[in-house]
């Protein structure tokens, strides 16, 4: 009887749900990091160009 209960419990128990958010969260973080790095590089380049343009020419 115990074996029957174990068998029925195994067959009728709900299946574990897989978390599908892992990859999409990692992808979102990677995209956002890339955007932030791109903005930082653009701002840095703009400041460099501005400062070099304002320096006295020898």
Steps between C-alpha positions, in 0.01 A plus 500: 500500500787734581648441157167584337482827695856594401429418137177702493664789685783509248274478196236747619722764663532830313810537288759756614471828312818620333599860558514659154617841623869412543615552145282802432619679815862434409436623148326812628788578736753449219308731266460769765869476590591539133278806469653660810852432376410645160362816658809537721733462200298754300502755783873446554574548130286816486680649800839413351413663169364809677807540722746447213312759293528757784872448569734764361672389180885522505 
